[in-house]
Amino acid sequence: MRRSRIAVFISSIVLAAGAALTGATAAHASVTGGYVALGDSYSSGVGTNSYISSSGDCKRSTKAYPYLWAAANSPTSFSFDACSGATTDDVLANQMGSLSSSTGLVSISVGGNDAGFADVMTTCVLSSDSTCLSRIATANAYIDSTLPGKLNNVYSAISSKAPNAHVVVLDYPRFYKLGTTCIGLSETKRSAINAAADHLDSVIAKAVAGHGFTFGDVRTTFTGHEICSGSSWLNSVNWTNIGESYHPTAAGHSGGYLPAFANAV
């Protein structure tokens, strides 16, 4: 018997309420098989200042979005393989072992280290505006000429090794809120860094579309929580633990990356 429109409406409300309480969407119920989390420090959880001791230099955190999603959704298996500092080549060499035909879900963020993210930020913090802009121009040239091929290699390998998986590719947030008084980098540097992040994200999005994967854009969820916003979900320069600098905090994972990922699943 067909359900009445009222019954369908009530059911939709119940599902929506459940999703709001769990931080997940109804689409999660369609995910079958194991979940494999690949990628770099933005997926491993660098910046949360709390790491799983057995993960060593990969600095995987229970506060990172892959761990949070797995804890809330209980996939049949969970392989947390993301690693701090990983490039596309590192993902191909060291993170593909958990993928199989039984993998139902894959998440990944990668490309920032290939483009020299750490060196860009170091240069911009320590050097003049002109030197910063020059280093960003070099990074953008690499993003245009070389990174698309690198991303395609990774995405093709994922498709080959996990042909049944739903693949979600997360990008990178804009780092700075502009037009505010903020101690540190000049407005020129902050604007250029944001533009570079947007450029990187656009190249990633194009590669993702070419492989039929799902693009999870965190720039929306991080809006209002950039550095200089007064409610930042990103670490600024941390001179006592430099590796944490310019990475999402625990709040950035739970409030920024996790919703973007969950909405894309």
C-alpha positions in Angstrom: 0.0 0.0 0.0 1.3 3.4 -0.9 2.0 5.6 2.1 0.2 8.9 2.5 1.9 12.1 1.8 1.7 12.9 5.5 3.4 9.7 6.4 6.2 10.4 3.9 6.5 13.9 5.3 6.7 12.7 8.9 9.3 10.0 7.9 11.4 12.7 6.2 11.3 14.8 9.4 12.4 11.8 11.5 15.3 11.1 9.2 16.4 14.7 9.1 16.3 14.9 12.9 18.4 11.8 13.2 20.9 13.2 10.8 21.1 16.5 12.8 21.8 14.6 16.0 24.5 12.4 14.6 26.1 14.9 12.4 25.5 12.6 9.4 23.2 12.6 6.5 20.6 10.0 5.5 22.9 9.1 2.6 25.3 7.4 5.0 22.9 4.4 5.2 23.8 3.6 1.6 27.5 3.2 2.3 28.4 -0.5 2.5 31.8 -2.0 2.9 34.9 -0.6 4.6 36.1 3.0 4.9 39.7 3.9 4.0 41.0 7.4 4.8 43.9 8.5 2.7 45.9 11.7 2.3 48.1 14.2 4.0 48.2 16.1 7.3 44.8 17.7 6.7 43.3 14.2 6.8 45.6 12.7 9.5 44.7 15.5 12.0 47.9 17.5 12.3 47.0 20.6 14.2 44.7 19.0 16.8 47.6 18.6 19.2 46.5 15.0 20.1 47.9 12.0 18.2 47.6 8.3 18.3 51.0 7.2 19.6 51.3 4.2 17.3 50.9 6.5 14.2 54.4 7.9 14.8 55.4 10.7 12.4 52.1 10.3 10.5 50.4 12.1 13.4 47.0 10.5 13.1 44.4 11.9 15.5 41.2 10.6 17.0 40.0 14.2 16.6 40.5 14.1 12.8 37.4 14.0 10.5 38.0 10.4 9.3 38.1 9.1 12.8 35.1 11.1 13.9 33.1 9.9 10.9 34.0 6.3 11.5 33.1 6.5 15.2 29.7 8.0 14.4 28.8 5.7 11.5 30.5 2.3 12.3 31.6 1.2 8.8 32.3 -2.5 8.5 36.0 -1.7 8.7 38.1 1.5 9.0 41.6 1.9 7.8 43.2 5.2 8.8 46.2 5.6 6.4 46.5 9.4 6.0 49.9 10.6 7.0 51.5 14.0 7.8 53.6 15.3 5.0 52.2 13.0 2.3 52.5 13.9 -1.3 50.7 12.3 -4.2 53.7 10.0 -4.7 53.6 9.0 -1.0 50.0 8.1 -1.2 50.7 5.9 -4.2 53.7 4.2 -2.6 52.4 3.9 1.0 48.7 4.2 1.4 47.0 2.0 -1.2 47.3 -1.3 0.7 44.0 -1.1 2.4 42.0 -0.6 -0.8 40.1 -3.5 -2.3 36.9 -4.4 -4.1 35.1 -4.5 -0.7 36.0 -0.9 0.1 32.8 1.1 0.1 34.1 4.6 1.0 37.4 6.5 0.5 38.3 10.0 1.6 41.4 11.9 0.6 43.1 15.3 0.8 46.3 15.6 -1.2 48.2 18.1 -3.4 49.2 20.8 -0.9 52.6 19.2 -0.2 53.3 18.6 -3.9 52.7 22.4 -4.4 55.2 23.3 -1.7 52.6 24.5 0.9 55.1 24.4 3.8 57.7 26.4 2.0 55.2 28.9 0.7 54.1 29.7 4.2 57.6 29.8 5.6 58.7 32.2 2.8 55.7 34.4 3.4 56.1 34.6 7.1 59.8 35.4 7.0 60.2 37.4 3.8 59.0 40.5 2.1 55.7 40.9 0.2 57.4 40.7 -3.1 59.3 37.5 -2.2 56.1 35.9 -0.9 54.3 36.7 -4.1 57.1 35.3 -6.1 57.1 32.0 -4.2 53.3 31.8 -4.6 53.7 32.4 -8.4 56.1 29.4 -8.5 53.7 27.3 -6.6 50.8 28.3 -9.0 53.0 27.4 -12.0 53.5 23.9 -10.5 49.8 23.5 -9.7 49.0 24.3 -13.4 51.7 22.3 -15.1 52.4 19.3 -13.0 49.8 18.7 -10.2 46.9 17.7 -12.5 48.9 14.7 -13.7 49.9 13.7 -10.2 46.3 13.9 -9.0 45.1 11.8 -11.9 47.7 9.1 -11.1 46.3 8.9 -7.5 42.7 9.0 -8.5 43.2 6.4 -11.2 44.9 4.1 -8.7 42.0 4.5 -6.2 39.5 3.6 -8.9 41.5 0.6 -10.0 42.1 -0.8 -6.5 38.6 0.1 -5.0 36.3 0.0 -8.0 33.1 -0.1 -5.9 34.0 2.7 -3.5 32.4 6.1 -3.2 35.4 8.5 -3.3 35.2 11.9 -1.6 38.1 14.3 -2.2 38.4 17.1 0.3 40.1 20.4 -0.5 41.8 23.1 1.6 40.4 26.1 3.4 41.2 29.7 2.8 43.6 30.6 5.6 42.8 34.3 6.3 39.8 36.6 6.9 40.6 39.7 4.9 39.8 43.3 5.6 40.4 43.1 9.4 43.1 44.4 11.7 45.3 41.4 12.3 48.8 41.1 13.7 51.2 39.2 11.5 51.2 38.9 7.7 50.3 41.9 5.6 47.0 42.1 3.8 48.9 41.7 0.5 50.3 38.4 1.7 47.1 37.2 3.2 45.1 37.9 0.1 47.7 36.2 -2.2 47.7 33.1 0.1 44.0 32.9 0.0 44.0 33.2 -3.8 46.6 30.5 -4.1 44.4 28.2 -1.9 41.5 28.9 -4.2 43.6 28.1 -7.3 44.8 24.8 -5.8 41.2 23.9 -4.9 39.9 24.7 -8.4 42.6 22.4 -9.9 41.7 19.6 -7.5 38.0 20.1 -8.2 38.6 19.8 -12.0 40.6 16.6 -11.5 37.9 15.2 -9.2 35.2 15.8 -11.7 37.2 14.1 -14.4 37.2 10.9 -12.4 33.5 11.0 -11.3 34.4 11.4 -7.6 32.7 13.7 -5.2 34.3 17.0 -4.2 34.0 18.1 -0.6 34.6 21.8 -0.4 35.6 22.9 3.1 35.8 26.6 2.2 32.1 27.1 3.0 32.2 25.4 6.4 35.4 27.4 7.3 33.9 30.7 6.3 34.0 33.0 9.4 36.5 30.7 11.1 39.7 31.8 9.2 42.8 33.1 10.9 42.1 36.8 11.9 38.4 36.1 12.2 38.4 36.1 16.0 37.0 32.5 15.9 39.7 30.7 14.0 39.5 26.9 13.3 43.1 27.1 12.0 46.4 27.3 13.8 48.4 30.4 13.0 52.2 30.3 13.4 53.1 28.1 16.4 56.8 28.8 17.1 56.9 26.1 19.8 55.5 23.4 17.5 56.0 24.7 14.0 54.4 21.6 12.4 51.0 22.5 13.8 51.0 25.9 12.0 48.3 26.6 9.4 46.5 23.3 10.1 42.9 22.8 11.3 42.4 22.7 15.0 40.2 20.0 16.6 37.2 22.4 16.1 38.3 22.8 12.5 37.9 19.0 12.0 34.6 18.6 13.9 33.1 21.8 12.6 34.7 22.3 9.3 36.0 19.1 7.7 33.6 16.6 9.2 30.4 18.3 7.9 31.9 18.8 4.4 32.8 15.2 4.3 29.5 14.0 5.7 27.5 16.0 3.2 29.5 14.5 0.4 29.1 10.9 1.4 
